[in-house]
Amino acid sequence: MKSEVIVDLQFGSTAKGKVAQYLAVNKKYDATVRVQSIQAGHTVHFNDKYYKMRTIPCAWVNFDTMLILGAGIFIEKDLLLAEIKMLQEVDPSIKDRLFIDYRATYVIDDDFKLEEENKLTKKIGSTSEGAGSSLIRKIWRKDKPTRVCDDNWARDNGFNVVDTISLMNRCNSVLVEGCQGSLLSVHTSPYYPFCTSRECTVSGIISEAGLSPYDVTQVHGVFRTYPIRVGGNSGDTGGKELTWDEIANRSGNKNLKAEVTTVTNRARRIFEFNFDDMRHSLMINKPDRLYLTFIDYINYEDSGKTDWFSLTDKSRHFCRDIQKILGVDLNWLSTGSKADEYIEI
């Protein structure tokens, strides 16, 4: 079995959903798997509509791909049902090709309450979606950690509950969709405690899926021109913090509005690109292919372009600086939010 991994090289929100969609359509994997928890949202543009996913893998856009919620995932029941209902409008068979690992864990009301009581949003800019407290509850092992195998909810709602590790090992190819960003990793982030409760590097992602490092044949690293952090007291990056007005002026997009997070709807903070952060992330993930997103934030004139030679000198100069300073090759550029707005290099 061969697996490929999508990993965010910064602090999240690098348009990994768009990269997952691109790969799923062009490479046609047997299965795709998502792990970690619901505090991260990924967006795909399909049939002129945007779909925001927090549980189901974004590679659902390929209707021939099995969708797997792996052993390390944490599921919120109502959210999963809502995503199924949303996707059934475009794919009535979505539930039939979704497989949930029997070891997966539910996020419960007490998890949300605990994070609210500890004021994690105020302290470290947490999304307070119960992701950290649900993991703590599982680690303590005092009571049953409300796993999928501990009740009949999943089967009663018509879901396929299986051993997904065994299922993946019967596939020829699997795409692993990482969440959040490597620089937010709880163990390896340079910015602890302003980080998440998981290890969002390639090694952390595949361990939650139950895959061997020997299974990984390709790593797809995604990063953006200006990294972001969630709103609030969410910590620093290695770059200077900017305003959204500054990005609008630099890019020439006078109508640019502040981005908001998929989960909390809070305005994101945005920063200058930092090469030291990227060196750390490249060292720990060692991606085979690099996907740079939000080129239109460098020059709005390049929004929607699909050819490298049609890019303005300003955007091409930015890309060449990255390649020269980091000693890497860029393989793919996103020039807008729609599925077909990208350049293969």
C-alpha positions in Angstrom: 0.0 0.0 0.0 1.3 3.5 -0.9 0.2 6.6 1.0 0.7 10.2 0.3 0.3 12.9 3.0 -0.8 16.5 2.8 0.8 18.6 5.5 0.4 22.3 6.4 3.9 23.9 6.8 2.7 26.9 8.7 0.0 27.7 11.2 -3.1 26.3 9.4 -5.4 27.9 6.8 -3.1 27.4 3.9 -5.9 26.0 1.6 -5.1 22.3 2.2 -8.7 21.6 1.1 -8.0 22.9 -2.3 -4.8 20.9 -2.6 -6.7 17.7 -1.4 -9.3 18.4 -4.1 -6.6 18.8 -6.8 -4.9 15.6 -5.8 -8.1 13.6 -5.5 -9.2 14.5 -8.9 -5.9 14.2 -10.7 -4.4 11.1 -9.0 -7.6 9.1 -8.1 -6.7 7.4 -4.8 -8.5 4.3 -3.6 -9.1 6.0 -0.2 -8.5 9.2 1.7 -8.3 9.4 5.5 -8.6 12.2 8.0 -7.6 12.2 11.7 -7.2 14.6 14.6 -10.3 16.7 15.6 -13.0 19.2 14.7 -11.2 22.4 15.5 -9.8 22.6 12.0 -11.9 23.4 8.9 -11.0 22.8 5.3 -12.8 24.3 2.3 -13.4 22.9 -1.2 -14.9 24.7 -4.2 -17.1 22.2 -6.1 -19.8 22.9 -8.8 -19.6 26.7 -8.1 -20.2 26.2 -4.4 -17.9 26.3 -1.3 -18.1 23.4 1.1 -16.6 23.7 4.6 -15.5 20.4 6.0 -14.5 19.7 9.7 -14.8 15.9 9.7 -15.2 14.3 6.3 -12.1 14.4 4.1 -12.0 16.9 1.3 -11.2 14.3 -1.3 -15.0 13.4 -1.3 -15.0 15.4 -4.6 -13.8 12.2 -6.3 -16.9 10.0 -6.0 -14.9 6.8 -6.6 -12.7 7.4 -3.4 -13.5 5.7 -0.1 -13.6 8.2 2.8 -12.1 7.1 6.1 -12.3 8.6 9.6 -9.2 7.1 11.1 -8.4 5.6 14.5 -7.1 8.9 15.9 -10.0 11.1 14.9 -12.4 12.8 17.3 -16.0 13.2 16.0 -18.8 15.5 17.1 -22.0 13.6 16.3 -24.3 16.4 15.2 -21.5 17.9 13.1 -20.9 14.7 11.3 -24.6 14.3 10.5 -24.8 17.9 9.3 -21.9 17.3 6.9 -23.5 14.1 5.6 -26.7 16.0 4.9 -24.9 18.8 3.1 -22.9 16.4 0.9 -25.9 14.2 0.0 -27.1 17.0 -2.1 -24.3 16.4 -4.5 -23.5 12.8 -3.8 -26.4 10.6 -2.5 -23.9 7.8 -1.9 -21.7 9.7 0.4 -22.6 7.6 3.5 -22.0 4.4 1.7 -18.4 5.2 1.0 -17.6 6.6 4.4 -15.9 4.3 6.9 -15.4 5.1 10.6 -12.8 3.4 12.7 -14.2 1.5 15.7 -11.5 3.2 17.8 -12.4 6.7 16.9 -13.6 9.0 19.8 -16.5 11.3 20.2 -16.2 14.9 21.5 -18.9 15.4 24.2 -20.5 18.4 25.8 -18.2 18.2 28.9 -15.2 18.7 26.6 -16.6 22.1 25.3 -17.5 23.2 28.9 -14.0 22.4 30.2 -12.3 24.5 27.7 -14.7 27.4 28.2 -14.2 27.1 32.0 -10.4 27.3 31.5 -10.8 30.3 29.3 -8.4 28.9 26.7 -9.7 31.3 24.0 -8.5 34.2 26.1 -5.3 32.6 27.3 -3.9 31.2 24.0 -6.4 32.0 21.3 -7.9 28.4 21.3 -10.9 27.6 19.2 -12.4 26.0 22.4 -14.0 23.3 20.3 -13.3 20.5 22.8 -10.4 19.1 20.9 -7.8 19.3 23.7 -10.0 18.3 26.6 -11.4 15.3 24.7 -7.8 14.1 24.1 -7.0 14.6 27.8 -10.1 12.6 28.8 -9.0 9.8 26.5 -5.4 9.8 27.9 -6.6 9.6 31.5 -8.4 6.3 30.8 -10.4 6.7 34.0 -13.7 6.0 32.2 -14.7 4.8 28.8 -13.5 7.5 26.4 -16.8 7.5 24.5 -15.4 5.6 21.5 -17.4 4.6 18.5 -17.3 1.0 19.7 -18.7 1.9 23.1 -22.2 2.6 21.8 -24.5 1.9 18.8 -24.9 5.5 17.6 -22.8 5.1 14.5 -24.3 1.9 13.4 -27.8 3.1 14.3 -27.3 6.0 12.0 -26.2 3.8 9.1 -22.4 4.3 9.2 -19.9 1.7 8.3 -17.9 0.9 11.5 -14.7 -1.0 10.6 -11.0 -1.5 11.4 -9.8 1.2 9.1 -6.1 0.3 9.5 -6.9 -3.1 8.0 -9.0 -1.5 5.3 -6.3 0.9 4.2 -3.8 -1.9 4.0 -6.0 -3.6 1.4 -5.9 -0.5 -0.8 -3.3 0.3 -3.4 -3.2 4.1 -2.7 -4.3 6.3 0.2 -4.3 10.1 0.6 -3.8 11.3 4.2 -5.3 14.7 4.8 -3.5 16.6 7.6 -5.1 19.2 9.8 -4.0 22.6 11.2 -0.3 23.4 10.8 3.1 22.0 11.6 4.2 25.1 13.5 1.2 24.6 15.9 2.4 21.1 16.9 2.2 20.5 20.7 5.7 18.9 20.9 7.7 20.5 18.1 6.3 24.0 17.7 8.7 26.9 18.4 5.8 28.8 19.9 4.5 26.7 22.8 2.1 27.2 24.6 0.5 29.0 21.7 -0.1 25.8 19.9 -2.7 23.0 19.4 -3.2 19.8 21.3 -1.9 17.5 18.5 1.3 16.9 16.6 0.4 18.2 13.1 3.6 17.1 11.4 3.7 14.3 8.8 4.8 11.8 11.5 2.1 12.9 13.9 -0.6 12.7 11.2 0.3 9.2 10.0 0.6 7.8 13.5 -3.0 8.8 14.3 -4.1 7.1 11.1 -2.3 3.9 12.0 0.1 4.0 9.0 3.7 3.0 8.9 6.3 5.5 7.8 7.3 2.9 5.3 3.9 3.3 3.6 4.5 7.0 2.8 5.7 7.5 -0.7 5.1 11.3 -1.1 4.6 14.3 1.1 2.7 17.3 -0.2 3.7 20.5 1.8 1.3 23.4 1.6 2.2 27.0 2.7 1.0 30.5 2.0 2.5 33.8 1.0 1.5 35.5 4.3 1.0 33.0 7.2 -1.9 33.5 9.5 -2.8 32.8 13.1 -6.3 32.7 14.6 -7.7 35.8 16.1 -7.2 36.8 19.7 -4.2 36.1 22.0 -2.9 33.3 19.7 0.9 34.0 19.9 3.6 35.2 17.5 5.2 33.9 14.4 8.7 34.6 13.3 7.4 37.5 11.1 6.1 40.9 11.7 2.3 41.1 12.2 0.5 43.1 9.4 -2.9 44.5 9.0 -5.4 43.4 6.4 -5.3 47.0 5.0 -1.6 46.6 4.4 -2.2 43.3 2.5 -4.9 45.1 0.5 -2.5 47.9 -0.4 0.4 45.6 -1.3 -1.7 43.4 -3.5 -3.7 46.1 -5.1 -7.0 44.5 -4.1 -8.8 47.4 -2.5 -11.8 45.3 -1.7 -9.8 42.7 0.3 -11.5 41.8 3.5 -10.0 40.1 6.6 -10.2 36.4 6.4 -12.2 34.6 9.1 -11.6 31.1 10.4 -13.9 28.3 9.2 -14.7 27.1 12.8 -14.9 30.2 15.0 -15.6 32.9 12.4 -13.1 35.1 14.1 -10.9 37.4 12.0 -7.5 35.9 11.3 -4.2 37.6 12.2 -1.7 37.8 9.3 2.1 38.1 9.2 5.1 38.6 7.0 6.6 35.4 5.5 9.4 34.1 7.7 12.2 31.9 6.3 13.4 30.6 9.7 9.9 29.2 10.4 9.8 27.6 7.0 13.3 26.0 7.4 12.1 24.4 10.6 9.0 23.1 9.0 10.9 21.8 5.9 13.4 20.0 8.2 10.7 18.2 10.2 8.4 17.3 7.3 10.7 16.9 4.3 8.0 17.4 1.7 8.6 16.0 -1.8 6.3 18.6 -3.5 5.6 22.2 -2.5 2.3 24.0 -3.0 2.3 27.8 -2.5 -1.1 29.5 -2.0 -2.5 33.0 -2.0 -0.3 34.3 -4.8 -3.1 36.9 -5.4 -2.1 38.5 -2.1 1.3 39.4 -3.6 -0.4 40.9 -6.7 -4.1 40.9 -7.3 -3.5 41.2 -11.0 -2.5 37.5 -10.9 -5.8 36.4 -9.4 -7.2 33.4 -11.3 -4.2 33.0 -13.6 -3.3 29.5 -14.8 0.0 29.9 -16.5 3.4 30.7 -15.0 4.5 33.0 -17.8 1.4 35.1 -17.5 2.2 36.0 -13.9 3.5 39.5 -13.1 7.1 40.1 -12.4 6.2 40.9 -8.7 4.7 37.4 -8.1 7.4 35.5 -10.0 10.1 37.4 -8.1 8.4 36.4 -4.8 8.4 32.7 -5.9 12.0 32.8 -7.0 13.1 34.4 -3.7 11.6 31.5 -1.9 13.2 28.9 -4.1 16.6 30.6 -3.9 16.7 31.3 -0.2 15.3 27.9 0.9 16.9 25.9 -1.9 13.7 24.3 -2.9 11.5 23.9 -6.0 7.9 25.1 -6.1 5.6 22.7 -7.9 2.2 24.3 -7.7 0.7 27.8 -7.1 -2.8 28.8 -6.1 -4.0 32.0 -7.6 -7.5 32.2 -6.1 -10.0 30.3 -4.1 -11.8 28.4 -6.9 -10.8 24.9 -7.8 -9.4 25.7 -11.2 -7.4 28.7 -10.2 -3.9 27.3 -10.0 -0.6 26.9 -11.9 1.4 23.7 -12.2 5.1 24.5 -12.5 
